[in-house]
């Protein structure tokens, strides 16, 4: 059975979890599951030039990626926090747009360009992955995820060792940033262990920035809006 730490890393970074997953249409009886799962927000600050027109390349996205100096605080690069390219195989395709927000290779639409960086908050159980992806149809990618979130409240599957894993999705408010935004929180259960995850995706033209935070000791905090804005500023510098 994988350790809790391995589950955190697996889900935060293009997961090593191998899902043969089913998405439940049931919204459950919990009050946290009532109403829309998240909001898709209009522009509060324009996206600028980054991500408009052609889809950005891997190299362009890597150059636009946040650096440790941009984060401040106790954040440090996690060399083990990137590089996983395992794919989730979903039994119900309706949930692919949701899973694609934190596992691009498992999404319904494959990115034209991508870059990612992993960070840990020293002295805590919090980890963060920042992922930049570009799509020629980025607006549709987020719109499809928003639509699917209202139905995909439970995603179940198998981890790399064949153990049962469930992902329970709950309401989160999307920040009013970029051209479009989607957010949700989730609890990942593996046997008696559980990990909390927060996913925030913001679109700037054809580029999507996604911040995934995970915590093994309490609910994961939503992405810091200051960091989301700083990343949008760097995306806007893409030619």
BELGIVEN-V737473 format. One record per helix or strand. SS is the DSSP state (H for helix, E for strand). FROM is the first residue (numbers start at 1). TO is the last residue. If there is no record, write none. Layout:
# BELGIVEN-V737473
ss: [SS;SS]
from: [FROM;FROM]
to: [TO;TO]
This chain:
# BELGIVEN-V737473
ss: [H;E;H;H;H;E;E;H;H;E;E;H;E;E;E;E;E;H]
from: [4;20;31;58;68;75;89;93;104;113;126;138;154;164;180;193;207;225]
to: [12;24;33;64;71;77;90;102;106;121;134;149;158;170;190;204;215;235]
